[in-house]
Amino acid sequence: GGSAAVVARSAVAAAVEAISPQDLHQIRSVVRPQPALREVVETTLMLLGYRDTTWAAAQAYFDRAEAFIEKMRVLDAAKIVSRLQYQKLCRSLASPQSSFEDGVAEASCPAVAVLVRWCRAVRELLAVRYGDFADPRSNGSNGQASRRSTGRSPRVAAGSFSGPPEEGSREDAPQRPNLGDLQISPDPYALCPAELRCVADLTIRRPNVGEVTFPGEIDLVRERRVLEDLPSIVRLEPGEVLIYPDSGTKPREGE
């Protein structure tokens, strides 16, 4: 319910505030991370939407510790983290190597405890939205959250992630992936299925970098992968625009 979400949000915020730049610098200094430490860091980066989750990339991110912590602080996990990311998080929390058990990852780097707590808190928050996730490959030993359902759809209920929905179902509305600072107009994640069938001039922009427009109308029910995989389909960086949607549309730079 609403009170559970408020408590979970507060726990996530408190977990972020407990992280210091010194913690990240200590993690960064590890040259040969043990698998448990690596898994905690990779899971953290995955939730934040980083494409590159290698250890070398993590060290570069942690080198800018203040900016990294701010990215964690502004992340609205309840709205931004996708169901697929939530499933990956649950699998990590229940992994055979028990990376998120007290003291496991911390054995090689005590500072990583702050990221363990943050990942656990995010999992509790997302359980309010998506329901508890039961991975058939695990025994559920790390399923700390009580089983909940949002009531939005039977497929969102606890342990019921059973593949993609059938076209025409109420779940045709795409799940919002972690977009980082990408902005989309019109916002397709707020449209009903009927409106998604004729979205005009879909525009993706990154502030202070540029934007790309899909001219004309696009059927985002048929082309739903464009939205679900948007961070990997559209890349807007200074001096770089990469687009490869299913339709083959490749706008000119700056269009």
C-alpha positions as CSV (number, residue, x, y, z in Angstrom):
1,G,0.0,0.0,0.0
2,G,0.9,3.7,0.1
3,S,2.4,3.5,3.6
4,A,4.7,0.6,2.6
5,A,5.9,2.6,-0.4
6,V,6.6,5.6,1.8
7,V,8.6,3.5,4.3
8,A,10.5,1.8,1.4
9,R,11.4,5.1,-0.2
10,S,12.7,6.4,3.1
11,A,14.9,3.4,3.4
12,V,16.3,3.9,0.0
13,A,17.0,7.6,0.7
14,A,18.7,6.7,4.0
15,A,20.8,4.1,2.3
16,V,22.1,6.7,-0.2
17,E,22.8,9.2,2.5
18,A,24.9,6.6,4.3
19,I,27.3,6.4,1.4
20,S,30.4,8.6,1.5
21,P,32.9,9.4,-1.3
22,Q,35.5,7.6,0.9
23,D,33.4,4.4,0.7
24,L,33.5,4.5,-3.1
25,H,37.2,5.4,-3.2
26,Q,37.9,2.3,-1.0
27,I,35.9,0.1,-3.4
28,R,37.7,1.7,-6.3
29,S,41.1,0.8,-4.9
30,V,40.5,-2.9,-5.1
31,V,42.6,-4.3,-7.9
32,R,41.3,-7.9,-8.1
33,P,37.8,-7.9,-6.8
34,Q,36.3,-11.2,-5.5
35,P,33.2,-12.4,-7.3
36,A,30.8,-11.3,-4.5
37,L,32.2,-7.8,-4.5
38,R,32.0,-7.7,-8.3
39,E,28.4,-8.8,-8.3
40,V,27.3,-6.2,-5.8
41,V,29.0,-3.4,-7.8
42,E,27.6,-4.7,-11.1
43,T,24.1,-4.9,-9.6
44,T,24.4,-1.3,-8.4
45,L,25.5,-0.1,-11.8
46,M,22.7,-2.1,-13.5
47,L,20.1,-0.4,-11.4
48,L,21.5,3.0,-12.2
49,G,21.3,2.3,-15.9
50,Y,25.0,2.1,-16.7
51,R,25.6,0.1,-19.9
52,D,29.2,-0.7,-19.0
53,T,29.3,-2.6,-15.7
54,T,32.9,-3.9,-15.9
55,W,35.2,-3.3,-13.0
56,A,37.4,-0.9,-15.0
57,A,34.2,1.2,-15.7
58,A,33.1,1.0,-12.1
59,Q,36.5,2.4,-11.0
60,A,36.1,5.3,-13.4
61,Y,32.6,6.0,-12.0
62,F,33.8,5.8,-8.4
63,D,36.6,8.2,-9.2
64,R,33.9,10.8,-9.5
65,A,32.4,9.8,-6.2
66,E,30.3,12.9,-5.6
67,A,28.6,12.7,-9.0
68,F,28.0,9.0,-8.6
69,I,26.3,9.5,-5.2
70,E,24.2,12.3,-6.6
71,K,23.1,10.0,-9.4
72,M,21.9,7.5,-6.8
73,R,20.2,10.3,-4.8
74,V,18.1,11.5,-7.7
75,L,17.2,8.1,-9.0
76,D,13.4,7.6,-8.6
77,A,13.7,3.8,-8.6
78,A,10.0,3.2,-8.2
79,K,9.4,4.9,-11.5
80,I,12.5,4.3,-13.5
81,V,13.8,0.8,-12.7
82,S,12.1,-1.6,-15.2
83,R,10.6,-5.0,-14.3
84,L,13.5,-6.7,-16.1
85,Q,16.0,-4.8,-13.9
86,Y,14.0,-5.8,-10.9
87,Q,14.1,-9.5,-11.9
88,K,17.9,-9.2,-12.3
89,L,18.2,-7.6,-8.9
90,C,16.1,-10.4,-7.3
91,R,18.3,-13.0,-9.0
92,S,21.4,-11.3,-7.7
93,L,20.1,-11.2,-4.2
94,A,19.3,-14.9,-4.3
95,S,22.6,-15.9,-6.1
96,P,24.3,-19.1,-5.0
97,Q,27.4,-17.2,-4.0
98,S,25.3,-15.2,-1.5
99,S,27.0,-11.9,-2.4
100,F,24.4,-9.9,-0.6
101,E,24.5,-11.9,2.7
102,D,25.9,-10.0,5.6
103,G,29.7,-10.0,5.5
104,V,30.2,-11.9,2.3
105,A,31.2,-9.1,-0.1
106,E,32.5,-7.1,2.8
107,A,35.1,-9.7,3.5
108,S,37.2,-8.3,0.7
109,C,36.1,-4.7,1.0
110,P,34.2,-3.5,4.1
111,A,33.1,-0.3,2.4
112,V,30.8,-2.2,-0.1
113,A,28.4,-2.8,2.8
114,V,26.8,0.6,1.9
115,L,26.0,-0.7,-1.6
116,V,24.6,-3.9,-0.3
117,R,22.2,-2.0,1.9
118,W,21.2,0.3,-1.0
119,C,20.4,-2.7,-3.3
120,R,18.4,-4.4,-0.6
121,A,16.4,-1.2,0.0
122,V,15.7,-0.8,-3.7
123,R,14.5,-4.4,-3.9
124,E,12.0,-3.7,-1.0
125,L,10.8,-0.6,-2.8
126,L,10.3,-2.4,-6.1
127,A,8.5,-5.2,-4.4
128,V,5.8,-2.7,-3.5
129,R,5.4,-1.9,-7.2
130,Y,6.0,-5.3,-8.9
131,G,5.2,-7.8,-6.2
132,D,7.7,-10.2,-4.8
133,F,9.7,-12.1,-7.5
134,A,10.1,-15.8,-7.1
135,D,13.0,-17.0,-9.3
136,P,12.3,-20.7,-10.1
137,R,16.1,-21.3,-10.0
138,S,16.4,-20.2,-6.4
139,N,14.9,-21.5,-3.1
140,G,13.7,-18.1,-2.1
141,S,16.1,-17.8,0.8
142,N,16.6,-14.1,0.1
143,G,13.0,-13.2,-0.4
144,Q,12.9,-10.9,2.6
145,A,10.0,-8.8,1.3
146,S,6.5,-9.9,2.0
147,R,4.5,-11.1,-1.0
148,R,2.6,-8.2,-2.4
149,S,0.7,-7.4,-5.5
150,T,0.0,-4.0,-7.0
151,G,-3.3,-5.2,-8.3
152,R,-2.6,-3.6,-11.7
153,S,-2.5,-6.9,-13.5
154,P,-2.4,-10.6,-12.7
155,R,1.1,-10.8,-14.3
156,V,2.5,-8.4,-11.8
157,A,1.5,-10.5,-8.9
158,A,4.0,-12.4,-6.8
159,G,6.1,-14.9,-8.7
160,S,4.1,-14.6,-11.9
161,F,6.7,-13.3,-14.4
162,S,5.8,-15.8,-17.1
163,G,7.0,-14.2,-20.3
164,P,5.8,-11.4,-22.6
165,P,2.1,-10.5,-22.6
166,E,-0.1,-11.3,-25.5
167,E,-0.7,-8.4,-27.9
168,G,-4.0,-6.7,-27.2
169,S,-3.8,-7.4,-23.5
170,R,-3.9,-4.6,-20.9
171,E,-0.2,-5.0,-20.5
172,D,0.6,-3.6,-24.0
173,A,1.6,-0.4,-22.3
174,P,5.4,-0.6,-22.3
175,Q,7.4,-0.7,-19.1
176,R,9.6,2.4,-18.5
177,P,13.2,1.5,-18.7
178,N,16.0,3.3,-16.9
179,L,16.4,6.3,-19.2
180,G,18.9,8.3,-17.2
181,D,18.6,11.9,-18.4
182,L,16.9,11.0,-21.7
183,Q,13.7,12.9,-22.3
184,I,10.9,11.6,-24.6
185,S,8.1,13.6,-26.1
186,P,5.3,12.7,-26.2
187,D,5.8,10.5,-23.2
188,P,4.8,7.1,-24.5
189,Y,4.9,5.4,-21.1
190,A,1.9,7.5,-20.1
191,L,-0.2,6.6,-23.1
192,C,-2.9,4.0,-23.3
193,P,-2.6,1.2,-25.9
194,A,-4.9,3.0,-28.4
195,E,-2.8,6.1,-28.3
196,L,0.4,4.1,-28.6
197,R,-0.8,2.9,-32.0
198,C,-0.4,6.4,-33.6
199,V,2.4,8.3,-31.9
200,A,3.4,11.4,-34.0
201,D,6.9,12.7,-34.2
202,L,8.4,10.8,-31.3
203,T,11.3,12.9,-30.1
204,I,14.2,11.7,-27.9
205,R,16.4,14.4,-26.4
206,R,19.3,14.7,-24.0
207,P,19.7,18.1,-22.4
208,N,22.7,20.1,-23.7
209,V,23.5,17.3,-26.2
210,G,20.8,17.1,-28.8
211,E,17.7,15.3,-29.9
212,V,16.4,12.8,-32.5
213,T,12.9,12.7,-34.0
214,F,11.1,9.8,-35.6
215,P,9.1,11.7,-38.2
216,G,5.5,10.9,-38.9
217,E,3.5,8.3,-37.0
218,I,4.8,5.2,-35.4
219,D,2.9,2.2,-34.0
220,L,4.5,1.6,-30.6
221,V,2.3,-1.4,-29.9
222,R,3.8,-3.2,-32.9
223,E,7.2,-1.6,-32.3
224,R,7.2,-1.9,-28.6
225,R,10.8,-3.1,-28.5
226,V,11.8,0.5,-29.5
227,L,10.5,1.7,-26.1
228,E,11.5,-1.3,-23.9
229,D,15.1,-1.3,-25.3
230,L,15.3,2.5,-25.8
231,P,18.6,3.0,-23.8
232,S,20.3,0.5,-26.1
233,I,18.7,1.7,-29.3
234,V,19.2,5.4,-29.0
235,R,22.6,6.8,-27.9
236,L,23.0,10.5,-27.7
237,E,26.5,11.7,-26.6
238,P,28.4,14.8,-27.5
239,G,29.4,14.4,-31.1
240,E,27.7,11.0,-31.4
241,V,24.2,10.0,-32.4
242,L,23.5,6.3,-32.9
243,I,20.1,5.0,-33.9
244,Y,19.1,1.5,-35.0
245,P,15.4,0.9,-34.5
246,D,13.6,-2.1,-36.1
247,S,12.2,0.1,-38.8
248,G,15.7,1.0,-40.0
249,T,15.1,4.7,-39.5
250,K,18.4,6.5,-39.0
251,P,17.9,10.2,-38.6
252,R,20.6,12.7,-39.4
253,E,22.7,14.1,-36.6
254,G,20.8,16.8,-34.7
255,E,17.5,16.1,-36.4
